[in-house]
Each structure stands twice: as C-alpha cells, then as structure tokens.
C-alpha cells in the first residue's frame, strides 16, 4: 500500500495564500520558544550575566527537521538562535516553499510530506512541527517521524490559538505558563484545568470570542488544532511515549479592524470560499466588532487598534524506540 499524501485542502489553499499567510499570521515569541528548545534537548538555560535573568545556550550541532515549515514563521527563531547547516525543512506546498525560500535562502528545503521523507533512519535529534500537526495527526505520520528520530530524540509541536478548546485539556498544575505580554496575565488564577485558565483569559475581550466562534462555525470538514484529535493520537500512539509536556504563552495582539478580516481570511477553509461568501464573512466580522467591542477593547483614541488576546501552545513528547 502506498504511503498517505499531505491533506489536499492544506496543500491547495496554502499554495494560494502563502504570501498573505506570511504577513497576517502571528509569529512565535522567544519567551516560549527558548524554553521549548530546552525541553526538546536543543538548548540549556545559562546565567546571562547581565542581571536580566536566564540566558540560553543553543546546541546548534544537533540536527533538527522542521516538518510543515510553511513560510518559516517558526524557522525564524531557529535561524536567529544559530541553526543553519543542521536544519532541514520539509514542506508539501510549493507555494509555501516559494515564500520560505525567499525568507531563508540558506536553509535546506525538501518538498515532501510527513508520510514519506528522504531522511535516514535514526538521523535526527528533534522534529519540530509549527502550526501543522493537526493536518497529519495519525500513526502513519508518527511512524515516519519515529523512523528518522534518534533513540534519544523528541518531537515538538507548537501552535498559535485564538480560543480555548479540547486541545488544551490537561491539569494546569502540570503545565507551564509564560506571560508574553498580556495585560490580563496577573489576574489569572492558574487553578484547575488549563481550560479554566483560558476561559478567564479569553473572557476579557468579548468581540474576539464572538469573532472566533463565528469563523470556527464555518469549518466543518477541515482538520484543526482545536479539534483535539492530535492529542488523542499522541496519547495512544505506540511510536511515542505518552509523556506530554504542555507549555503556554499568553499575550495581547494589537490588530486594526481591517486586519481582523485579513487574519481570518488566511484560514484554509476561508481561502477556498467564493468571493461573495468571503465578503459576507468580512461584513459579519465588522458587525461583531461593532456590537461587542467596548472602550476597553481599543488601545487608541480613534478606536482602530483592537486588543486581541492570543495564546501559544507547545507540546513535547519523547520517541519510543
């Protein structure tokens, strides 16, 4: 039986919207990325010696494969931390690779899927997947990742997210939280389940809650991070230990009213819609902002820059071999 292929919707939509994806999708803060790399065995904390807290030493001799690299939103962190020769990216979308190669011409790229890579057995220290594992969350994919990882290797996944979902369902006391620039962070209790913490966090901006729920309602057939299937797969897969380590960074984005639509338009299930349907969505998002945004929703007197609470979730698991 031939290996599975990358999800068709992902490939075709990202072939179309790679340029806008690069502009309007959020990046990943080093405040979370650097501890994430420590958890992956790719870095260690050191005394920065400048009175500003911990620094980090990065083990750039270790080999990383980034699968579903997209335009390089996460890759930027690896490059800035010194990875170049020992970094390979694997991406199935030719459109994404087009933008990626403009952004990072020095990084080795392979157009392939998670189901079939040309990499050698036991050759990689860590595999990282940013904003992508939900597209290929199954044992066929994990079997291939297991194959290329060394026996000491780890798999790391990271996502930006707009609201709470079953994907974050774990005890808060067993998770790590970082304040990446949220005015609401210090008021959170961090008790119970992660979903309790995130309910508190996202409740601070009703317009964002309503806009997110509305756009989510348009997606009925496409794999998404929020569906939580990826978590169930990791907890049952024979290819990885069931030692999920969850970490979260919470912050506030400033987003103009116009950019709210542009942000949501980069979703694969919106990109594929006809222009008249897109216009309908754009108008409805504007009406939700008008209805639910308050004076406390804006950072400027002209009421153009909205406060959008947003989170980053990273997960680390160890290979089972």
N, C-alpha and C positions, 0 to 999 in steps of 0.2 A: 504494500500500500504506500503510495507516495505521501510525503510529508504535507502537513497543512500549509496553507499560504496565509499571508497577512490579510486582515479583515479588509474587504473590498471598499467599504464605506470610508474607512480610515485613509486608505491609500488615495482614493479618488478625491475626497474632499480636501485633504492636505496637499494634494497636487495643485488644487485650485487656490487655496487660501494661504499658502505658505508665507507670502510677503506680509499680509495683514496679521497673521498669527505672530510673526516675529515682532511686530510693532505693539500689538494690543494685549498679548498675553503677558502675565506677570513673570518676573524672574524669581530667583531663589536667593534669599539673604544668607551671607556667610555666617550670620549669627546662629543659624541652624545647620547650614551645610558643613561647617568645620567640625562640630561635634558628631555629625552624621558620618563624616570620613573617619573620625576616631573609632566610632562603633564598627565601622567596616574594616578596621585594622590598617587603614591607609594613612593614619596620622596619629600624633600623640600631643597631649597638652604639655606646654612648657612654660616656664616663667618668662614672661615677655620682657621683664626688667625695666619697664617704663612707668610702672605704677598704674597702668590701665587694666590690670587683670591678666588672665591667661592668654598666652600666645599659642601657636600651633607649629609643630614640625611636621612636614608632609613627606611621606616616603615615596618620592616620585620614581624610584626604581621599581616599584610594584606595578604590575600590569593591570590596567582597567579596560574593560569593554563596556561602552555605553550603548545599550540597545534602545531603539526608537528615539534617537537623539533629536529628531525634529530639526529646528533651525539652530539649535545649540544654546537654548535658554539655560540649561544646567551646565553644559560643557564650558561655558564662560568661567564658572567657578573653578573647574579643574585646571583650565589653562592658566588662570591667574594664580593658582597655587603651585604651578610649575610643571604640570603634566604636558607632554608633547609627544616625545618618541614612544613612550609606553602607554599611550592612549589610542584606542581604536574605536570608532563609532560604527554602528550597524543600523541602517535605516531603510525601510522598504519603499518609501515615497521619493520618486525622482524630484518632485517639486521641493520637498523639504531639503533634500540634499543640495539642490541648486542654491538655496539661500544659505545653507550651512557652509558650503564650500566658499562662498563669498565672505562669510563671517570668520571662518577658520581655515584658510587655505593650507596651513601647515599640518593639519591633523589627518591621519589616515582614515579614509571612509570606505565602507563596504555597503553596496546596495543589496540587502538581503533581509530576511525576516528572522524572527526569534526561533522559528522552527527548523531552520537549516542555515547554519553559519559555516564558513570555510575555516574555522579556527581549530587548532589542535586540541586533543584531549588533555585535560589537566594542565592547561597553559596560562590560566588567568587567575589573578589574586582576588578580583572583585568584579561583579557585574552590577551596573547601575542602570536603572530604568526610571526616567523622569517623565511624569505625566503620561504614562503609556501602558503600564502592565494590564490594566483592565481590558485592553483590546485583545490580549492573548493570554488571559489567566486560565490556563489549563495544564494538565500534566504533560502533554506533548511538548509544550513550550519549556516547562520546568525541567523536563528530561534533558533537553538540549543544553540548557543553561548549566545543569548539573555536570554534563559531559565536559564542558570546557573549563569549569572551575577546578582549581587545585583542591586537594582534600581539606586544606585549611581555609578555603575560600568562603566568601559571603556574598549574598545578594542584597542589594539595597534598592528601595523604591521610594520615590518622593512625588508628591502631588501638591499643587495649589488647590484649595477648595473654597467654595462660596457659602456653604451652609453645613449644618450637621447632617449625618447620615449613618447608616449601619456600619459603614467603613471604619468609624471611629469607636466602635463598641468594645470597650475594654476598661478596666478599673483605672481611675485617674491616678491612684497612688503608685501604680506600676508604670506610668507614663511620665515622660519628661516634657515640661512646658517652658518656652522661652518667650520673653517679651521682645518682639522685633519692631516695636514702635506703635503700640496701641494705647490710646488714652483710656481704655477700659480695662486693661490687664490687671491693675492693682485692686480692682473691685471684685474680681472673680474669687470664688471660694476654693476651687480645685478639690472638691469632695465628691464622693460617689463615683459615678461613671463619667468617662470623657464626654458623653452626650449631655450630661448635666452641666458640665463646664461650658461647653459650646453653646448650649441653649442660652445661658446667661450672656455669653459674648455676643452672639448674633442678634439678640433681642434689643440691642442698643440702637439699631437702625432698621426701623420697620420697612422703609422703602426698599432696602436691599433684600430683606426677607421675601417681600411680596414679588419683587422682580425676579429673584432666583427661582421661587416656586413656580412662577408663571412660565419661565423659559424651560424649566425642567419638565413641565407638563406637556411640552411639545415633543419630547423624546420618548418614544415607545419601543423602539426596536434596536437601539444602538447601545453597545456596552459602555458603561460609565463607571468611574471611580466610586460614585456614591451608592451604586447598587450593592456593593459589598461582596460580590461573588469572589473577587480576588482574595479576600481574607479567608473565606471558607476553603478555597483551594489550597492556600498555604497551610492551613491548619490540618489538612488531611493528606497532603502530598507525601509520597514516600521518598521524594528526591531532596527534601529539605527538612531540617529539624523544626519542630513546632515551637520555637523559642522567639516568637515575635516581640521585638522591641519597638515600641511606638514613641515617637517624639513629635512635638508640635511647636510651631512658632506662630504667634498671633500678631497681626499688625493692622493698621488702617491705611488704605489707599485713598488718595485724593483723585477723584475722577470727574471730568466735566460731564455735563448732561449728554452731550453728543457722543462722548466716548463710552457711555454706558451701552448704547446700541452697538457700537463698533466692537466692544469687548465680547458681547454675546453673539455677534454675527460670526465670530471665528469658531463657534461650536460646529462640529461636523454635521450634526443633524439640522442646523440652521443654514449652513453653507449650501446644502443640497436643495433648498426650497426655491420655488419660483419667486421672481421679483415682487409680484403683487402680495404674496404671503409675507415676504420679508418686510415690506412697507407696513403691512398690518401689525406685525410684531413691533416694529420700531415705534409706531404711533401708540400702541398699547403700553409699551415701556415708559414712554413720555407721560402718559396719563397716570401710571402708577407712581411715578416720581412726584407729579403734581399733587396727587391725593395723599401720599404718605410721608413725604419729606417735610420736616419741620425746620424751624430756625436753627436747631441744634444739629441738623443734618449737613450744614454747609460750613466751609472754612473761610469763605469770603463774603464781604458785604453785598456783592452783586448776586449772590446765590447761584453761582455757576459750578463751583467745585464741591462735589458731594463727598461725604465720608463713607467709604465702603469697608466695613470690617471684612477681613480675609484671613485665611489660615493656610499654613503649610504643614503637611503631614509626611513624615518619613518613617520607614519601616526597614528593619534589618533582620535577616534570618541567616542561619548557618547552613552550609551544604551538608547533606547526609550521604557520606561515601567513605 
